[in-house]
Amino acid sequence: MRQFQIRLQSVQDVQEFVNLATTMGFPVTVSDGIHRVDGECFMEMFCLDLTHPLTVSARCTDEEFQRLYEQARRFLAS
């Protein structure tokens, strides 16, 4: 399992991240430390506490993970 942290600060950010996760072709999950949801489900994403960094997890190859990470770069938590 590979992971990185992101911040989603608006409804548009959530929508863009969900659209990105949907194109990956492998499961992407997002967690706020309490809840874990499907990164491809717009409604589930709003069950998370978006005021804190979120952890993105993926079960995929190194190459697939690198593609996800690069495409999600604008959301990375600093």
Secondary structure, DSSP 8 states (H G I E B T S, - for coil): -EEEEE---SHHHHHHHHHHHHTSSS-EEEE-SS-EEETT-HHHHTTS-TTS-EEEEE-S-HHHHHHHHHHTGGGB--
